[in-house]
Amino acid sequence: MLRPLNAFFGLFSRDLGIDLGTANTLVYVRGKGIVISEPSVVAVDQRSRRVVAVGAEAKAMVGKTPETIVAVRPLKDGVIADFDTVEAMLHYFIRKVHVQRLIAPHPRVVVGIPSGVTEVEKRAAKDAALSAGAREAYAIEEPMAAAIGAGLPINEPVGSMIVDIGGGTTEVAVISLGDNVVNHSIRIAGDEIDESMVQYARRDHNLVIGERTAENAKIAAGSAYPLEEERRVVLRGRDLLTGLPKAVEVSSVEIRDAISGPVRTIVDLVRSCVEETPPELVADIMEYGIILAGGGALLQGLDRRLQSELRMPVYLADDPLTCVARGTGRVAEALHLYRRALQSGQDLRRAS
């Protein structure tokens, strides 16, 4: 009886695809596309444990709240660090997009998760979606979702290589016939690049800067390869010696050197995946290229750096920030086409 009812509810439900990222959460609604893109931040009142704000409103509170209110990022390195807070965040997003109707069934939800997580972490993501109001919950690995979102022919006998660089994890996968042939994940990505900026400012300029300042400097002048026209940016923070406000102007050359450690690690990860890929699939990749997705793919010159070191074409996906969300949404719209991609984690259903 359950499956016929689920099919009936599916006619009215707005099924969701969710990119539950360390830095940002994106929500794709069936038939509408991406309707939410907000920071993965929750502000909590420590005394009452009540959620005060979620998303963009909560991020605006970071570093500016009274002692009783703490703005936290409940995901670390792409996995759930605080289950209750993630549940509250998902509940907020699901309620925000799932408009009540005469018949208002709970939605089916497909959640993108890092490929390197344990079964316990995978189960936690699906449980959080169910607790937040999902009728059924599925988990799909983020590189697979990114490849689907980028329009790669994952179900064909052709090798497709995707590099997904998020806030907490970098994942590289070679996909053929709907499954991973080679798959590697490391917990070094955009956040570690930002942290390298923070450490550089402290070490070289005795300047204490925040995460947002580091991220803004990375966006404005960060690069992985020499730029045609080098840039300069001003870092503003607190002098480590005097405790007073201080501003320092730095060049994109200095920033490139400051973030070279995590960038090198990411490049080496992609290289090792190419080395492990079967020759026939390498031939396909050489013909069709490596696709970069995720917010970290927007680091200037990263595609040129990889192309120079690997000697094969490297392309930036269309709208790399939304690839995973679009992929989870397409899976939610046509689950029957992507059963193989979901095989590593069976669906969970709400208890009736």
DRENDO-1510 file (C-alpha; in Angstrom, 1 decimal, always signed):
<recs>
REC; n; res; u; v; w
REC; 1; MET; +0.0; +0.0; +0.0 .
REC; 2; LEU; +2.9; +2.4; +0.8 .
REC; 3; ARG; +4.3; +2.6; -2.8 .
REC; 4; PRO; +0.9; +3.4; -4.4 .
REC; 5; LEU; +0.4; +6.1; -1.8 .
REC; 6; ASN; +3.9; +7.5; -2.4 .
REC; 7; ALA; +3.2; +7.6; -6.2 .
REC; 8; PHE; -0.1; +9.5; -5.5 .
REC; 9; PHE; +1.6; +12.0; -3.2 .
REC; 10; GLY; +4.4; +12.4; -5.7 .
REC; 11; LEU; +1.8; +14.1; -8.0 .
REC; 12; PHE; +1.4; +16.9; -5.5 .
REC; 13; SER; +4.8; +17.0; -3.7 .
REC; 14; ARG; +7.5; +19.5; -4.6 .
REC; 15; ASP; +10.4; +17.1; -4.4 .
REC; 16; LEU; +13.7; +18.7; -3.5 .
REC; 17; GLY; +17.4; +18.4; -4.2 .
REC; 18; ILE; +19.7; +19.8; -1.5 .
REC; 19; ASP; +23.4; +20.6; -1.8 .
REC; 20; LEU; +24.1; +20.6; +1.9 .
REC; 21; GLY; +27.5; +22.3; +1.8 .
REC; 22; THR; +30.0; +23.4; +4.4 .
REC; 23; ALA; +29.8; +27.0; +3.3 .
REC; 24; ASN; +26.4; +27.3; +1.5 .
REC; 25; THR; +23.2; +25.3; +1.2 .
REC; 26; LEU; +21.3; +25.3; -2.1 .
REC; 27; VAL; +17.8; +24.0; -2.6 .
REC; 28; TYR; +16.4; +22.8; -6.0 .
REC; 29; VAL; +12.7; +22.5; -6.3 .
REC; 30; ARG; +11.2; +20.1; -8.9 .
REC; 31; GLY; +9.8; +22.1; -11.8 .
REC; 32; LYS; +11.2; +25.4; -10.5 .
REC; 33; GLY; +15.0; +25.1; -10.3 .
REC; 34; ILE; +17.2; +26.5; -7.5 .
REC; 35; VAL; +15.1; +28.7; -5.2 .
REC; 36; ILE; +17.4; +29.0; -2.2 .
REC; 37; SER; +21.1; +29.7; -2.0 .
REC; 38; GLU; +22.1; +30.7; +1.5 .
REC; 39; PRO; +25.1; +30.3; +3.9 .
REC; 40; SER; +25.1; +27.1; +6.0 .
REC; 41; VAL; +25.0; +29.2; +9.2 .
REC; 42; VAL; +22.6; +29.0; +12.2 .
REC; 43; ALA; +22.4; +31.5; +15.0 .
REC; 44; VAL; +21.4; +29.8; +18.3 .
REC; 45; ASP; +20.5; +31.3; +21.7 .
REC; 46; GLN; +22.7; +29.4; +24.1 .
REC; 47; ARG; +20.4; +29.8; +27.1 .
REC; 48; SER; +17.2; +28.5; +25.5 .
REC; 49; ARG; +18.9; +26.5; +22.6 .
REC; 50; ARG; +16.4; +28.2; +20.4 .
REC; 51; VAL; +17.3; +28.9; +16.8 .
REC; 52; VAL; +17.3; +32.7; +16.3 .
REC; 53; ALA; +18.2; +32.9; +12.6 .
REC; 54; VAL; +19.2; +30.7; +9.6 .
REC; 55; GLY; +21.1; +31.3; +6.4 .
REC; 56; ALA; +22.0; +34.8; +5.2 .
REC; 57; GLU; +20.5; +36.4; +8.3 .
REC; 58; ALA; +22.5; +34.2; +10.6 .
REC; 59; LYS; +25.8; +34.8; +8.6 .
REC; 60; ALA; +25.3; +38.6; +9.0 .
REC; 61; MET; +25.5; +38.0; +12.8 .
REC; 62; VAL; +28.9; +36.2; +12.7 .
REC; 63; GLY; +31.2; +38.1; +15.1 .
REC; 64; LYS; +28.5; +40.6; +16.0 .
REC; 65; THR; +26.3; +38.8; +18.4 .
REC; 66; PRO; +26.0; +39.1; +22.2 .
REC; 67; GLU; +27.5; +36.4; +24.3 .
REC; 68; THR; +24.2; +34.5; +24.6 .
REC; 69; ILE; +23.8; +34.1; +20.9 .
REC; 70; VAL; +26.3; +32.1; +18.8 .
REC; 71; ALA; +26.3; +31.9; +15.0 .
REC; 72; VAL; +27.7; +28.4; +14.1 .
REC; 73; ARG; +28.3; +26.5; +10.9 .
REC; 74; PRO; +26.9; +23.0; +11.7 .
REC; 75; LEU; +28.8; +21.3; +9.0 .
REC; 76; LYS; +32.5; +20.8; +9.1 .
REC; 77; ASP; +34.5; +19.4; +6.2 .
REC; 78; GLY; +31.2; +18.5; +4.4 .
REC; 79; VAL; +29.8; +16.4; +7.2 .
REC; 80; ILE; +27.4; +17.0; +10.0 .
REC; 81; ALA; +29.1; +18.2; +13.2 .
REC; 82; ASP; +25.9; +19.2; +15.0 .
REC; 83; PHE; +22.9; +17.0; +14.1 .
REC; 84; ASP; +20.2; +19.1; +15.9 .
REC; 85; THR; +21.3; +22.3; +14.3 .
REC; 86; VAL; +21.5; +20.8; +10.8 .
REC; 87; GLU; +18.0; +19.4; +11.4 .
REC; 88; ALA; +16.7; +22.9; +12.3 .
REC; 89; MET; +18.4; +24.4; +9.3 .
REC; 90; LEU; +16.9; +21.8; +6.9 .
REC; 91; HIS; +13.5; +22.2; +8.5 .
REC; 92; TYR; +13.7; +25.9; +7.9 .
REC; 93; PHE; +14.7; +25.5; +4.2 .
REC; 94; ILE; +12.1; +22.7; +3.5 .
REC; 95; ARG; +9.3; +24.7; +5.1 .
REC; 96; LYS; +10.4; +27.8; +3.2 .
REC; 97; VAL; +10.0; +26.2; -0.2 .
REC; 98; HIS; +7.3; +23.6; +0.3 .
REC; 99; VAL; +4.1; +25.6; +0.1 .
REC; 100; GLN; +1.1; +24.1; +1.8 .
REC; 101; ARG; -1.8; +23.0; -0.4 .
REC; 102; LEU; -5.1; +21.2; +0.0 .
REC; 103; ILE; -3.1; +18.0; -0.1 .
REC; 104; ALA; +0.4; +18.8; +1.1 .
REC; 105; PRO; +2.5; +15.6; +1.4 .
REC; 106; HIS; +6.0; +15.7; +2.6 .
REC; 107; PRO; +8.6; +16.1; -0.2 .
REC; 108; ARG; +11.1; +13.5; -1.4 .
REC; 109; VAL; +14.6; +14.9; -0.7 .
REC; 110; VAL; +17.9; +14.0; -2.4 .
REC; 111; VAL; +20.9; +15.3; -0.4 .
REC; 112; GLY; +24.4; +15.7; -1.8 .
REC; 113; ILE; +27.1; +14.4; +0.5 .
REC; 114; PRO; +30.9; +14.1; +0.2 .
REC; 115; SER; +32.1; +10.8; -1.3 .
REC; 116; GLY; +34.5; +10.1; +1.6 .
REC; 117; VAL; +31.9; +10.0; +4.4 .
REC; 118; THR; +31.3; +6.9; +6.5 .
REC; 119; GLU; +28.0; +5.0; +6.5 .
REC; 120; VAL; +27.2; +6.6; +9.8 .
REC; 121; GLU; +27.7; +10.1; +8.4 .
REC; 122; LYS; +25.6; +9.2; +5.4 .
REC; 123; ARG; +22.8; +7.9; +7.5 .
REC; 124; ALA; +23.0; +11.1; +9.7 .
REC; 125; ALA; +22.4; +13.3; +6.6 .
REC; 126; LYS; +19.3; +11.2; +5.5 .
REC; 127; ASP; +18.0; +11.1; +9.1 .
REC; 128; ALA; +18.3; +14.9; +9.3 .
REC; 129; ALA; +16.3; +15.3; +6.1 .
REC; 130; LEU; +13.6; +12.9; +7.4 .
REC; 131; SER; +13.5; +14.6; +10.8 .
REC; 132; ALA; +13.1; +18.0; +9.0 .
REC; 133; GLY; +10.0; +16.8; +7.2 .
REC; 134; ALA; +11.1; +14.7; +4.2 .
REC; 135; ARG; +8.8; +11.8; +3.1 .
REC; 136; GLU; +11.7; +9.9; +1.6 .
REC; 137; ALA; +15.4; +10.7; +1.8 .
REC; 138; TYR; +18.2; +9.7; -0.6 .
REC; 139; ALA; +21.9; +10.5; -0.5 .
REC; 140; ILE; +24.0; +10.9; -3.6 .
REC; 141; GLU; +27.8; +11.5; -3.6 .
REC; 142; GLU; +28.6; +15.1; -4.5 .
REC; 143; PRO; +31.0; +14.4; -7.4 .
REC; 144; MET; +28.3; +12.3; -9.0 .
REC; 145; ALA; +25.7; +15.0; -8.4 .
REC; 146; ALA; +28.1; +17.6; -9.8 .
REC; 147; ALA; +28.7; +15.6; -12.9 .
REC; 148; ILE; +24.9; +15.2; -13.5 .
REC; 149; GLY; +24.5; +19.0; -12.9 .
REC; 150; ALA; +27.2; +19.8; -15.3 .
REC; 151; GLY; +25.5; +17.7; -18.0 .
REC; 152; LEU; +28.2; +15.0; -18.3 .
REC; 153; PRO; +27.0; +11.7; -19.9 .
REC; 154; ILE; +27.4; +9.6; -16.7 .
REC; 155; ASN; +25.2; +6.7; -17.9 .
REC; 156; GLU; +27.2; +6.2; -21.2 .
REC; 157; PRO; +30.3; +4.0; -21.7 .
REC; 158; VAL; +32.5; +7.1; -21.8 .
REC; 159; GLY; +34.9; +8.4; -19.2 .
REC; 160; SER; +33.9; +11.7; -17.5 .
REC; 161; MET; +36.2; +13.4; -15.0 .
REC; 162; ILE; +34.8; +15.9; -12.5 .
REC; 163; VAL; +36.6; +17.9; -9.9 .
REC; 164; ASP; +34.3; +19.4; -7.2 .
REC; 165; ILE; +35.9; +21.9; -4.9 .
REC; 166; GLY; +33.6; +23.0; -2.2 .
REC; 167; GLY; +34.1; +24.8; +1.2 .
REC; 168; GLY; +35.1; +21.7; +3.2 .
REC; 169; THR; +36.1; +19.0; +0.7 .
REC; 170; THR; +37.7; +18.5; -2.7 .
REC; 171; GLU; +36.4; +15.5; -4.6 .
REC; 172; VAL; +37.6; +14.0; -7.8 .
REC; 173; ALA; +35.8; +11.3; -9.7 .
REC; 174; VAL; +36.1; +9.4; -13.0 .
REC; 175; ILE; +32.6; +8.2; -13.9 .
REC; 176; SER; +31.5; +5.7; -16.6 .
REC; 177; LEU; +28.2; +3.7; -17.0 .
REC; 178; GLY; +26.6; +5.5; -14.0 .
REC; 179; ASP; +29.2; +4.6; -11.4 .
REC; 180; ASN; +32.5; +5.7; -10.1 .
REC; 181; VAL; +35.6; +4.1; -11.6 .
REC; 182; VAL; +38.1; +6.2; -9.6 .
REC; 183; ASN; +37.0; +8.4; -6.7 .
REC; 184; HIS; +39.1; +10.4; -4.2 .
REC; 185; SER; +38.1; +12.9; -1.5 .
REC; 186; ILE; +40.2; +15.1; +0.8 .
REC; 187; ARG; +39.1; +17.6; +3.4 .
REC; 188; ILE; +41.1; +20.4; +2.0 .
REC; 189; ALA; +39.2; +23.0; -0.1 .
REC; 190; GLY; +38.0; +26.6; +0.1 .
REC; 191; ASP; +38.0; +26.9; +3.9 .
REC; 192; GLU; +41.7; +25.8; +4.0 .
REC; 193; ILE; +42.6; +28.3; +1.4 .
REC; 194; ASP; +40.9; +31.0; +3.5 .
REC; 195; GLU; +42.8; +29.8; +6.6 .
REC; 196; SER; +46.1; +30.0; +4.7 .
REC; 197; MET; +45.2; +33.7; +4.1 .
REC; 198; VAL; +44.6; +34.2; +7.8 .
REC; 199; GLN; +47.9; +32.6; +8.7 .
REC; 200; TYR; +49.8; +34.6; +6.1 .
REC; 201; ALA; +48.4; +37.9; +7.4 .
REC; 202; ARG; +49.4; +36.9; +11.0 .
REC; 203; ARG; +52.8; +35.5; +10.1 .
REC; 204; ASP; +54.0; +38.1; +7.6 .
REC; 205; HIS; +52.2; +41.3; +8.7 .
REC; 206; ASN; +51.3; +40.8; +12.4 .
REC; 207; LEU; +47.7; +41.3; +11.3 .
REC; 208; VAL; +44.7; +39.5; +12.6 .
REC; 209; ILE; +41.9; +39.2; +10.0 .
REC; 210; GLY; +38.6; +37.3; +10.0 .
REC; 211; GLU; +37.3; +34.6; +7.8 .
REC; 212; ARG; +35.2; +37.0; +5.7 .
REC; 213; THR; +38.1; +39.3; +5.1 .
REC; 214; ALA; +40.3; +36.4; +4.0 .
REC; 215; GLU; +37.5; +35.1; +1.7 .
REC; 216; ASN; +37.0; +38.5; +0.1 .
REC; 217; ALA; +40.7; +38.9; -0.5 .
REC; 218; LYS; +40.8; +35.4; -2.1 .
REC; 219; ILE; +37.9; +36.3; -4.4 .
REC; 220; ALA; +39.4; +39.7; -5.3 .
REC; 221; ALA; +43.0; +38.7; -5.9 .
REC; 222; GLY; +43.6; +35.0; -5.2 .
REC; 223; SER; +44.9; +32.9; -8.0 .
REC; 224; ALA; +46.5; +29.5; -8.7 .
REC; 225; TYR; +48.4; +30.6; -11.8 .
REC; 226; PRO; +50.2; +33.9; -12.8 .
REC; 227; LEU; +47.6; +36.5; -13.9 .
REC; 228; GLU; +47.9; +38.6; -17.1 .
REC; 229; GLU; +47.6; +41.6; -14.9 .
REC; 230; GLU; +48.5; +41.2; -11.2 .
REC; 231; ARG; +46.3; +42.9; -8.7 .
REC; 232; ARG; +46.5; +44.5; -5.2 .
REC; 233; VAL; +44.1; +44.3; -2.3 .
REC; 234; VAL; +43.9; +45.8; +1.1 .
REC; 235; LEU; +43.6; +43.6; +4.2 .
REC; 236; ARG; +42.0; +45.2; +7.2 .
REC; 237; GLY; +42.2; +43.9; +10.7 .
REC; 238; ARG; +43.8; +44.2; +14.1 .
REC; 239; ASP; +47.5; +44.7; +14.7 .
REC; 240; LEU; +48.8; +41.7; +16.7 .
REC; 241; LEU; +51.3; +43.9; +18.6 .
REC; 242; THR; +49.4; +47.0; +19.4 .
REC; 243; GLY; +45.8; +45.7; +19.3 .
REC; 244; LEU; +44.8; +48.7; +17.2 .
REC; 245; PRO; +43.2; +48.7; +13.7 .
REC; 246; LYS; +45.6; +48.2; +10.8 .
REC; 247; ALA; +45.4; +48.0; +7.0 .
REC; 248; VAL; +48.0; +46.3; +4.8 .
REC; 249; GLU; +48.1; +46.3; +1.0 .
REC; 250; VAL; +49.2; +43.0; -0.6 .
REC; 251; SER; +49.6; +41.8; -4.2 .
REC; 252; SER; +48.1; +38.9; -5.9 .
REC; 253; VAL; +51.6; +37.4; -6.2 .
REC; 254; GLU; +51.9; +37.4; -2.4 .
REC; 255; ILE; +48.4; +35.9; -2.0 .
REC; 256; ARG; +49.2; +33.2; -4.6 .
REC; 257; ASP; +52.3; +32.2; -2.6 .
REC; 258; ALA; +50.3; +32.3; +0.7 .
REC; 259; ILE; +47.7; +29.8; -0.6 .
REC; 260; SER; +50.1; +27.6; -2.6 .
REC; 261; GLY; +50.0; +24.8; +0.0 .
REC; 262; PRO; +46.3; +23.8; -0.3 .
REC; 263; VAL; +46.3; +24.6; -4.0 .
REC; 264; ARG; +49.2; +22.2; -4.5 .
REC; 265; THR; +47.4; +19.5; -2.5 .
REC; 266; ILE; +44.4; +19.8; -4.8 .
REC; 267; VAL; +46.5; +19.6; -7.9 .
REC; 268; ASP; +48.3; +16.5; -6.6 .
REC; 269; LEU; +44.9; +14.9; -5.9 .
REC; 270; VAL; +43.7; +15.4; -9.5 .
REC; 271; ARG; +47.0; +14.1; -10.8 .
REC; 272; SER; +46.8; +10.9; -8.7 .
REC; 273; CYS; +43.3; +10.2; -10.0 .
REC; 274; VAL; +44.5; +10.6; -13.6 .
REC; 275; GLU; +47.3; +8.1; -12.8 .
REC; 276; GLU; +44.8; +5.6; -11.5 .
REC; 277; THR; +42.4; +5.9; -14.4 .
REC; 278; PRO; +42.3; +3.0; -16.9 .
REC; 279; PRO; +43.9; +3.9; -20.2 .
REC; 280; GLU; +40.7; +3.8; -22.3 .
REC; 281; LEU; +39.0; +6.2; -20.0 .
REC; 282; VAL; +42.1; +8.5; -19.9 .
REC; 283; ALA; +41.7; +8.7; -23.7 .
REC; 284; ASP; +38.1; +9.9; -23.3 .
REC; 285; ILE; +39.2; +12.5; -20.7 .
REC; 286; MET; +42.0; +13.7; -23.0 .
REC; 287; GLU; +39.3; +14.2; -25.7 .
REC; 288; TYR; +36.5; +15.7; -23.6 .
REC; 289; GLY; +38.5; +17.3; -20.8 .
REC; 290; ILE; +38.3; +17.6; -17.0 .
REC; 291; ILE; +35.4; +19.6; -15.7 .
REC; 292; LEU; +35.7; +21.9; -12.6 .
REC; 293; ALA; +32.7; +22.5; -10.3 .
REC; 294; GLY; +32.1; +24.0; -6.9 .
REC; 295; GLY; +32.9; +27.4; -5.5 .
REC; 296; GLY; +36.6; +26.6; -5.3 .
REC; 297; ALA; +36.7; +26.1; -9.1 .
REC; 298; LEU; +36.3; +29.9; -9.4 .
REC; 299; LEU; +39.8; +30.5; -8.0 .
REC; 300; GLN; +41.4; +32.4; -10.8 .
REC; 301; GLY; +43.8; +30.5; -13.0 .
REC; 302; LEU; +43.1; +27.1; -11.4 .
REC; 303; ASP; +42.0; +25.6; -14.8 .
REC; 304; ARG; +45.2; +26.9; -16.5 .
REC; 305; ARG; +47.3; +25.5; -13.6 .
REC; 306; LEU; +45.7; +22.0; -14.0 .
REC; 307; GLN; +45.9; +22.2; -17.8 .
REC; 308; SER; +49.6; +23.1; -17.6 .
REC; 309; GLU; +50.5; +20.3; -15.2 .
REC; 310; LEU; +48.3; +17.5; -16.5 .
REC; 311; ARG; +48.6; +18.3; -20.2 .
REC; 312; MET; +45.0; +17.8; -21.0 .
REC; 313; PRO; +42.1; +20.2; -21.5 .
REC; 314; VAL; +40.4; +21.6; -18.3 .
REC; 315; TYR; +37.1; +23.4; -18.4 .
REC; 316; LEU; +35.0; +25.3; -15.9 .
REC; 317; ALA; +31.4; +24.0; -15.7 .
REC; 318; ASP; +28.5; +26.3; -16.4 .
REC; 319; ASP; +27.7; +28.0; -13.1 .
REC; 320; PRO; +30.0; +25.8; -11.1 .
REC; 321; LEU; +28.5; +27.0; -7.8 .
REC; 322; THR; +25.2; +25.3; -8.5 .
REC; 323; CYS; +26.3; +22.1; -10.2 .
REC; 324; VAL; +25.7; +19.8; -7.1 .
REC; 325; ALA; +22.3; +21.4; -6.4 .
REC; 326; ARG; +21.2; +21.0; -10.1 .
REC; 327; GLY; +22.4; +17.4; -10.0 .
REC; 328; THR; +20.5; +16.5; -6.9 .
REC; 329; GLY; +17.4; +18.2; -8.4 .
REC; 330; ARG; +17.6; +16.3; -11.6 .
REC; 331; VAL; +17.9; +13.1; -9.6 .
REC; 332; ALA; +14.9; +14.0; -7.5 .
REC; 333; GLU; +13.0; +14.7; -10.8 .
REC; 334; ALA; +13.9; +11.3; -12.3 .
REC; 335; LEU; +14.9; +8.8; -9.6 .
REC; 336; HIS; +14.4; +5.9; -11.9 .
REC; 337; LEU; +17.2; +7.1; -14.2 .
REC; 338; TYR; +19.8; +7.3; -11.5 .
REC; 339; ARG; +19.2; +4.2; -9.4 .
REC; 340; ARG; +22.8; +3.1; -10.0 .
REC; 341; ALA; +24.2; +6.5; -8.8 .
REC; 342; LEU; +22.1; +6.1; -5.6 .
REC; 343; GLN; +23.0; +2.4; -5.0 .
REC; 344; SER; +25.6; +3.2; -2.3 .
REC; 345; GLY; +22.9; +4.5; +0.0 .
REC; 346; GLN; +19.3; +3.1; -0.1 .
REC; 347; ASP; +16.5; +5.5; +0.5 .
REC; 348; LEU; +14.9; +6.1; +4.0 .
REC; 349; ARG; +11.2; +6.7; +4.5 .
REC; 350; ARG; +9.3; +8.4; +7.3 .
REC; 351; ALA; +7.7; +6.2; +9.8 .
REC; 352; SER; +3.9; +6.3; +9.2 .
</recs>
